[in-house]
């Protein structure tokens, strides 16, 4: 991880609320930020990941826009939106304990 950059997981609680009440079906959805950059998961992607796996995201090489996280179901590839070309992607991931 570059100096001064840390991975943060944000649960999408505020995005999926109803009059201030978090809807239970969305409690486990999350996305990852690095500094001010949101990382999008490119497909193929696992149905769910552990928060610890997501927080262990690493840049594949210095200066690269590609980030990866090792999961129990394989390698998860993440990109900032500006680096996505014609890949299928999603922002939110289901997290499990």
Secondary structure, 3 states (H helix, E strand, C coil): CCCCCCEEEEECCCCCEECCEECHHHCCEEEEEECCEEEEEECCCCCEEEHHHHHCCEECCCCCCEEEEEECCEEEEEEEHHHCCCCCEECCEEEEC
